[in-house]
Amino acid sequence: MERLHVLRGHLVRNKTKAKPQQQECVAPFQIPDEVWRRSVEQLGVEISDPPAQLKTAFKTLLTLEAVKFLDDLVRQFEDAVDQMLINRRLKKLDLDTSGKLPNFPVDDRVRQGDWSVAPIPERLRCRHVDLGDVSPSNIEHFEAALKSTAQGIQTDFDDGHCPTWTNQLGGLYNVYRAVHGQIPGVAAIDRLPVIMMRPRAWNMVEPNVLVSGKQIPGPLFDFGLLMFHNAQHLLNNKSGPYFYLSKLEGRQEAHVWNQIFTWTEKQLGLPHGCVKACVLIENVLASFEMEEILYELQDHSAGLNCGIWDYSASFINKFGCRKAFLLPDRNKYVSMDRHFLKSYMDLVVETCHRRGCPATGGMAASLLPNSTATSVEYGNVLQTVKQGKGKEIRAGVDGFMVYDVRLVEPMQKLFKELTPGENQYHVLRGEVAITATDLLLMPTGGVTRSGLKHNITVGILFIDSWLKGQGHFRLKGAIEDSATAEISRSQVWQCIRHQATLEEDGKVITLVMVQSVAGGVVRDELSGMRARGKLSQADYSRLQTAAQMFLEIVTKREFPEFITTYLSLNHTWLSFHQTNSVKLN
């Protein structure tokens, strides 16, 4: 089938499809730079120059055929993506102006229909333990994950990843190298854990690539290049193009993704249904449309996943202006034992198993201490993780994620102790009858002084990490990422907005109080850095900037929907990471 490209008013016919297997044997430096640049410009595509250390990655990933494919992908779906984002805003406006609450849709074809998702590929039937938040731009962590015994790796361009141009190119190139067996000391792809690629969510754009003068959707950039370069090789080697999808808000968004999958499979000459995707239910609106999401992705579904902190933050995103939805101290009162989250997980398990696909739990963010495995501290952390994940297994989940590679084998052992098979599809949870009230019942409890300080600390240090180009950081024995930053800054915004009171003494949480706590956080962090001999002027300035940005975001009159969107579009962050700055005389 002919592919048509409009090159500055000239119709060019290309009678050969661009296929990933063709890319495997084509040298990345096949055409001179000026020819490549002129050809890309003729397409109406603008791409920033690569950082100096990533020229090989740039030329390997952004071959002319890859850019043509990306251009076609964006032009095919940008209107649908724009409309999807408009519909998000309209839904939010309706919730705000009407005071309504979500409910389950009525569609007998879906709710009463006798259907199931397409058969799950062999490599995805056992999903006991995935490593989560593995940003492939962090090559040391990525290599450790590839060498682990985990069932899968959440190869993350979203929550645990900072989307600088350097990180995007480096991360995509490291995935390419892993898939094609180019990382020294790492086994061939058919002997590695399953790579579950996680593109950015729909709220993110790629500012370094413009099509027809517009920044392109971040997930289309990630997905397009991941598919173009890796899909066929994965299929040829006992795996496939498998994905996690972040922050969907309902059926329509699953429908758009399904169209993207089907179109891409056809364009690249791949079997229909070879793309499989596990949808992370990280938004309260999506929890009411789980069944519809699976229905839309029937041929491409790899089940659903629970993400506790993004999900909890979405309540503030959607209902935060209502005092009835004031979320209490998350460390003390928000856990999977609470009714609204327990109901959510039970519904995920019941829905997935009734429709024949895996239901996976959230990520254990705990980090084992560096002390020996026989130490009391080590044993306490391990026991806490086992208790929490044991509850999820008993609820019927087929797998979950951990961050610490050292937790993989203990959690795999726990699965074998509690359930004999490779999954729990047989656990149908017929007793589950979740109502809208169950999903929306806020936990009781107040706000503690320590909880407020923890949220402020996470928020400031996350922004500081992003200014450094890092998507996550370690704090008090746990990994923190955009999900925990999201719930942290959301709760602080909500506390100020509703003048919540502290549990200990009844004092009202004000901006002045938050400023005072933030100042203490900065002083403590600077003091710790000074004691470790690692404090520079750049560190000092960056941390002060992070605190100022945090205070800005928690006092906005209109709630910023995503902290990652806010930061990635912020001039301060851009100026830290801009590769092609404009010099003004």
C-alpha positions in Angstrom: 0.0 0.0 0.0 1.3 3.4 -0.9 2.1 6.0 1.8 1.7 9.6 0.9 3.6 12.5 2.3 3.1 16.2 1.5 6.5 17.8 1.2 6.1 21.6 1.0 3.3 21.3 -1.6 4.8 18.3 -3.5 3.1 14.9 -3.2 5.7 12.2 -2.8 4.8 8.5 -3.1 6.7 6.0 -1.0 5.8 2.5 -2.0 7.7 0.7 0.8 6.4 0.5 4.3 8.8 1.4 7.1 9.2 -1.7 9.2 11.2 -2.2 12.3 13.1 -5.2 11.0 14.4 -3.0 8.2 15.7 -0.6 10.7 17.7 -3.3 12.5 20.1 -3.7 9.5 20.3 0.0 8.4 23.3 2.0 9.6 22.3 5.1 11.7 24.6 7.3 9.7 23.3 6.4 6.3 22.7 10.0 5.1 24.6 13.2 5.7 23.2 15.5 8.4 22.3 18.3 6.0 20.3 15.9 3.8 18.5 14.6 6.9 17.7 18.1 8.2 16.4 19.3 4.8 14.2 16.2 4.4 12.8 16.6 7.9 12.0 20.3 7.3 10.2 19.4 4.1 7.9 17.2 6.2 7.0 20.2 8.3 8.7 18.7 11.3 11.1 20.6 13.6 13.4 18.7 16.0 15.8 20.2 18.5 19.5 19.4 18.2 20.7 16.6 20.5 22.9 17.1 23.5 26.5 16.6 22.5 26.8 13.2 24.2 23.7 11.8 22.6 24.4 12.3 18.9 24.6 8.5 18.3 21.3 8.0 20.1 19.7 10.8 18.1 20.8 9.4 14.8 19.9 5.9 15.7 16.4 6.8 16.9 15.4 9.7 14.6 16.2 8.2 11.2 14.4 9.7 8.3 12.0 6.8 8.2 11.4 7.0 11.9 10.6 10.7 11.7 8.2 10.0 8.7 6.4 7.4 10.8 6.2 9.8 13.8 4.9 12.5 11.6 2.2 10.3 10.2 1.2 9.1 13.7 0.9 12.6 15.0 -1.1 13.9 12.0 -3.4 10.9 12.2 -4.3 11.3 15.9 -3.6 14.8 17.1 -7.2 15.9 16.6 -8.5 13.0 18.6 -6.0 13.8 21.3 -7.0 17.4 21.4 -10.7 16.5 21.6 -9.9 14.1 24.4 -8.2 16.7 26.4 -11.1 19.2 25.8 -13.5 16.5 27.0 -11.5 16.2 30.2 -11.9 19.9 30.8 -15.6 19.8 30.1 -16.1 16.9 32.5 -14.3 18.8 35.2 -16.3 22.0 34.5 -19.5 20.0 34.7 -18.5 18.5 38.1 -17.6 21.9 39.4 -20.7 23.7 38.3 -23.3 21.0 38.9 -22.0 19.6 42.1 -22.7 16.1 40.7 -20.7 13.0 41.5 -19.7 10.2 39.1 -21.6 7.0 38.8 -21.3 3.8 36.8 -22.4 4.2 33.1 -25.3 2.2 31.8 -24.4 0.3 28.7 -25.9 -3.2 28.6 -23.6 -4.3 25.7 -20.7 -3.8 28.1 -22.1 -4.5 31.6 -24.3 -7.4 30.6 -22.5 -8.7 27.5 -20.8 -12.1 27.5 -17.3 -11.0 26.3 -13.8 -11.3 27.5 -10.5 -9.8 26.4 -8.3 -11.5 23.9 -6.1 -14.3 25.2 -3.1 -13.1 27.2 0.3 -13.9 25.6 2.4 -16.5 27.4 5.0 -14.0 28.6 2.3 -12.0 30.4 0.5 -14.9 32.1 2.7 -14.8 35.2 3.0 -11.2 36.4 3.9 -11.8 40.0 6.5 -9.2 40.5 7.4 -6.3 38.3 10.1 -3.7 39.0 8.4 -0.3 39.0 9.6 3.2 38.3 12.6 2.0 36.3 13.6 5.1 34.2 15.7 3.7 31.4 17.6 7.0 31.4 19.2 5.8 34.6 21.4 3.1 33.0 22.7 1.6 36.3 19.2 1.0 37.6 17.9 -0.2 34.3 20.8 -2.7 33.9 20.2 -4.0 37.4 16.5 -4.5 36.6 17.4 -6.3 33.3 19.7 -8.6 35.3 17.1 -9.3 37.9 14.7 -12.3 38.2 11.6 -10.1 38.1 8.8 -11.1 35.8 8.7 -7.7 34.2 10.2 -4.2 34.3 8.0 -1.1 34.2 10.3 0.8 31.8 9.1 4.2 32.9 8.9 7.5 31.0 6.2 8.8 33.3 6.1 8.8 37.2 9.7 7.9 37.9 11.3 9.8 35.0 12.1 13.4 34.4 11.4 14.2 30.7 14.4 16.4 29.8 15.6 16.1 26.2 18.7 14.3 27.5 16.6 11.8 29.5 14.1 11.2 26.6 16.8 10.4 24.0 19.0 8.5 26.5 16.1 6.5 27.8 14.7 5.5 24.4 18.2 4.6 23.2 18.8 2.4 26.3 15.5 0.6 25.6 16.7 0.1 22.0 20.0 -1.2 23.1 18.4 -3.6 25.6 16.0 -5.0 23.0 18.7 -5.4 20.4 21.3 -7.0 22.7 23.7 -4.0 22.7 24.3 -3.6 26.4 27.4 -5.3 27.5 26.9 -8.0 30.2 23.1 -8.1 29.6 21.5 -11.2 28.2 19.5 -11.4 25.0 16.0 -10.1 25.1 14.3 -13.5 25.1 16.1 -14.3 28.4 15.3 -10.9 30.2 12.3 -9.9 32.2 9.4 -8.7 30.1 10.0 -5.0 29.2 6.7 -3.2 30.0 7.1 0.2 28.3 5.3 3.1 30.0 5.1 6.2 27.8 4.2 9.6 29.3 0.6 10.4 30.1 -1.6 12.6 27.9 -1.0 15.7 30.0 2.6 15.9 28.8 4.0 17.3 25.5 7.4 16.9 23.8 8.7 20.4 23.5 11.6 19.4 21.4 9.6 18.1 18.4 7.1 20.2 16.5 4.8 19.0 13.7 3.2 21.8 11.7 4.3 24.3 14.3 2.8 22.5 17.3 4.5 20.6 20.1 3.5 17.0 19.8 1.9 14.9 22.5 4.5 13.3 24.7 3.0 9.8 24.7 2.9 9.7 20.9 6.6 10.6 20.7 7.5 7.9 23.2 5.1 5.2 21.8 5.9 5.9 18.2 9.7 5.5 18.6 9.4 2.5 20.9 7.2 0.7 18.4 9.1 1.7 15.3 12.4 0.5 16.6 11.5 -2.4 18.9 8.2 -4.0 18.2 9.2 -6.5 15.5 12.4 -7.5 17.2 10.4 -8.2 20.5 7.9 -10.3 18.6 10.7 -12.3 16.9 12.1 -13.1 20.4 9.4 -14.6 22.5 8.1 -11.2 23.7 6.1 -8.3 22.3 5.3 -4.6 22.4 3.8 -4.5 25.9 2.9 -1.3 27.7 1.6 0.4 30.8 -0.8 3.3 30.2 -0.9 6.1 32.7 -3.7 8.4 34.0 -6.5 7.4 31.7 -9.8 9.0 32.8 -12.3 6.7 31.1 -13.6 4.8 28.2 -13.0 7.4 25.5 -9.3 7.6 26.3 -9.0 3.8 26.1 -10.8 4.0 22.7 -8.2 6.5 21.4 -5.3 4.3 22.5 -7.0 1.3 20.9 -7.2 3.2 17.6 -3.5 4.1 17.9 -2.5 0.5 18.5 -4.6 -0.8 15.6 -3.3 1.9 13.2 0.3 1.4 14.3 0.1 -2.4 13.9 -1.2 -2.0 10.3 1.4 0.7 9.4 4.3 -1.4 10.6 3.0 -4.7 9.2 2.5 -6.3 12.6 -0.1 -8.8 13.7 -3.4 -7.2 14.9 -3.5 -7.5 18.7 0.2 -7.9 19.3 0.3 -4.7 21.3 -0.8 -5.3 24.8 -1.4 -2.7 27.5 -2.1 -2.7 31.2 -4.0 0.4 32.2 -3.1 2.0 35.5 -6.4 3.0 37.2 -4.9 6.2 38.7 -8.0 8.4 38.4 -11.3 8.2 40.3 -13.3 8.8 37.1 -11.6 5.8 35.5 -12.6 3.6 38.5 -16.3 3.9 37.4 -15.4 2.8 33.8 -13.0 -0.1 34.4 -15.3 -2.5 32.5 -15.7 -0.1 29.6 -11.9 0.5 29.4 -11.3 -3.3 29.1 -14.1 -3.4 26.5 -12.5 -0.8 24.3 -9.1 -2.5 24.6 -10.4 -6.0 24.2 -7.8 -7.1 21.6 -5.0 -5.2 23.2 -5.7 -5.5 26.9 -3.2 -6.8 29.5 -5.5 -6.0 32.4 -5.7 -3.2 35.0 -3.4 -1.9 37.7 -4.0 0.0 41.0 -1.9 3.1 41.8 -2.7 4.4 45.3 -1.2 7.8 45.4 -2.1 9.2 41.9 -5.6 7.7 42.5 -5.9 9.4 45.9 -4.6 12.7 44.4 -7.3 12.5 41.7 -10.0 13.0 44.3 -8.5 16.4 45.1 -8.0 17.1 41.3 -11.7 16.4 40.7 -13.5 17.3 43.9 -10.8 19.2 45.9 -12.9 22.4 46.0 -15.5 20.6 48.0 -14.8 20.4 51.8 -16.5 17.0 52.0 -13.6 15.6 50.1 -10.8 16.9 52.4 -8.4 14.0 52.5 -6.8 13.3 55.9 -3.2 12.7 56.7 -2.1 10.1 54.1 0.6 8.4 56.2 -1.8 7.9 59.1 -5.2 7.5 57.5 -4.8 6.6 53.8 -4.0 3.0 53.0 -5.4 0.0 51.1 -7.2 -1.0 54.3 -9.4 2.1 54.1 -12.9 1.5 52.6 -12.6 3.7 49.4 -9.2 2.1 48.4 -10.1 -1.4 49.4 -13.3 -1.1 47.4 -11.3 0.1 44.4 -8.9 -2.8 44.5 -11.7 -5.4 45.0 -13.4 -3.9 42.0 -10.3 -4.1 39.9 -9.8 -7.8 40.7 -13.5 -8.7 40.2 -13.7 -6.8 36.9 -10.4 -8.2 35.4 -11.0 -11.8 36.4 -14.5 -11.8 35.1 -13.2 -10.6 31.8 -10.2 -12.9 31.7 -7.2 -10.6 32.3 -4.7 -9.9 35.1 -5.4 -7.5 37.9 -2.2 -6.0 39.4 -1.6 -4.1 42.6 0.4 -1.1 43.4 4.1 -0.6 44.0 6.0 -1.2 47.2 8.1 2.0 47.5 10.0 0.7 50.6 13.8 0.4 50.3 15.6 -2.3 52.3 18.4 -0.9 54.4 22.0 -1.5 53.5 22.5 -3.6 56.7 22.7 -7.4 56.5 19.6 -9.5 55.9 19.8 -10.8 59.4 19.6 -7.3 61.1 16.4 -6.2 63.0 16.0 -3.2 60.8 16.2 -5.2 57.6 13.7 -7.8 58.9 11.2 -5.1 60.0 11.1 -3.4 56.6 10.8 -6.8 54.8 8.0 -7.9 57.2 6.1 -4.6 56.6 6.3 -5.1 52.8 5.2 -8.7 53.1 2.2 -7.8 55.3 1.0 -5.2 52.8 1.5 -7.3 49.7 0.1 -10.4 51.4 -3.2 -8.5 51.7 -3.2 -7.8 48.0 -2.4 -11.4 47.1 -5.3 -12.5 49.4 -7.6 -10.0 47.6 -6.8 -11.8 44.4 -4.2 -9.8 42.6 -2.1 -11.5 40.0 1.0 -9.4 40.6 2.3 -6.0 41.9 5.4 -3.9 41.7 8.4 -3.2 43.9 11.1 -0.6 43.5 14.0 -2.3 45.3 15.6 -5.1 43.3 16.3 -6.9 46.5 12.6 -7.3 47.2 11.9 -9.3 44.0 12.8 -12.7 45.2 11.2 -12.4 48.7 7.9 -11.2 47.0 8.1 -14.0 44.5 8.4 -16.5 47.3 5.5 -14.9 49.1 3.3 -15.5 46.0 4.3 -19.1 45.9 3.4 -19.5 49.6 0.0 -17.9 49.2 -1.2 -19.0 45.8 0.1 -22.0 43.8 -0.4 -20.9 40.2 1.0 -18.3 37.8 -2.0 -16.1 38.3 -5.3 -15.9 40.2 -7.8 -15.6 37.3 -9.9 -18.3 39.1 -10.5 -15.9 42.0 -13.7 -14.3 40.7 -14.7 -12.4 43.8 -18.4 -13.0 43.1 -19.2 -11.5 46.5 -18.0 -8.1 45.5 -20.8 -5.6 44.9 -19.2 -2.2 44.9 -21.4 0.9 44.7 -20.6 4.5 43.8 -20.8 5.3 47.5 -18.1 2.7 48.3 -15.7 4.3 45.8 -16.3 7.9 47.1 -16.4 7.4 50.8 -13.6 9.6 52.2 -11.7 8.2 55.2 -12.1 9.9 58.5 -9.2 11.5 60.3 -7.3 14.8 60.5 -4.1 16.4 59.5 -1.0 16.0 61.7 1.9 18.3 62.0 4.3 15.6 60.9 2.1 14.7 58.0 2.0 18.3 56.8 5.8 18.5 57.1 6.3 15.3 55.2 4.1 16.4 52.3 5.9 19.8 52.1 9.3 17.9 52.2 8.3 15.5 49.4 6.9 18.4 47.3 10.0 20.5 47.6 12.5 17.7 47.1 10.6 16.4 44.1 10.9 19.8 42.4 14.5 20.0 43.4 15.1 16.5 41.8 13.3 17.7 38.6 15.5 20.7 38.4 18.5 18.3 38.6 16.9 16.2 35.8 16.0 13.3 38.1 12.5 11.7 38.2 12.7 10.3 41.7 14.6 10.5 45.0 15.0 8.6 48.2 13.6 9.8 51.5 13.3 8.0 54.9 13.7 4.5 53.5 11.3 4.9 50.5 11.4 6.0 46.9 9.5 9.2 46.1 8.3 10.0 42.5 5.7 12.2 40.8 2.9 10.1 42.2 3.9 10.8 45.8 4.7 14.4 44.9 1.2 14.7 43.3 -0.6 13.6 46.5 1.7 15.7 48.7 1.3 19.0 47.0 -2.4 18.3 46.4 -3.0 17.8 50.1 -1.1 21.0 51.0 -3.1 23.0 48.5 -6.4 21.5 49.9 -5.4 22.2 53.5 -4.7 25.8 52.8 -7.9 26.2 50.6 -10.2 24.7 53.3 -8.3 26.1 56.3 -7.9 22.6 57.7 -6.8 22.3 61.3 -4.0 20.3 62.9 -5.0 17.3 64.8 -2.7 18.0 67.7 -3.7 21.5 68.7 -6.5 22.7 66.4 -4.4 25.4 64.7 -5.6 26.5 61.3 -3.2 25.6 58.4 -2.4 28.9 56.7 0.0 30.0 54.0 2.1 31.5 56.7 2.3 28.2 58.5 3.2 26.4 55.3 5.9 29.0 54.5 7.4 28.5 57.9 7.5 24.7 57.6 8.9 25.0 54.1 11.7 27.2 55.4 12.5 24.7 58.0 12.6 21.9 55.4 15.1 23.9 53.3 17.3 24.7 56.3 17.3 21.0 57.4 18.2 19.8 53.9 21.0 22.4 53.5 22.3 21.5 56.9 22.4 17.8 56.0 24.1 18.5 52.7 26.7 20.7 54.5 27.4 18.0 57.0 28.0 15.5 54.2 30.4 18.0 52.5 28.2 18.2 49.4 26.7 21.7 49.5 27.6 24.0 46.6 26.2 27.4 45.7 24.3 25.7 42.8 22.7 23.3 45.3 21.7 26.2 47.6 20.2 28.2 44.8 18.4 25.2 43.3 16.8 24.2 46.6 15.6 27.8 47.3 14.1 27.9 43.8 12.4 24.5 44.4 10.8 25.8 47.6 9.6 29.0 45.9 8.0 27.0 43.1 6.4 24.6 45.6 4.8 27.6 47.4 3.6 28.9 44.1 1.8 25.7 43.1 0.1 25.1 46.5 -1.4 28.6 46.5 -2.8 28.8 43.0 -6.4 29.9 43.0 -7.2 27.2 40.4 -5.8 23.8 41.2 -3.0 22.9 38.7 -4.2 19.5 37.4 -0.8 17.8 37.3 2.5 18.8 39.0 4.5 17.4 36.0 2.6 19.5 33.5 3.1 22.6 35.7 6.8 22.0 36.1 7.5 21.0 32.5 5.9 24.1 31.1 7.5 26.4 33.8 10.1 28.8 32.6 12.4 28.0 35.5 12.5 24.3 34.7 12.9 24.9 31.0 15.8 27.2 31.5 17.5 24.6 33.6 17.2 22.0 30.8 16.8 23.9 27.5 19.2 22.6 24.9 18.5 25.2 22.3 18.3 28.5 24.2 17.6 31.7 22.3 20.2 34.4 22.8 18.7 37.9 22.9 21.0 40.9 22.2 
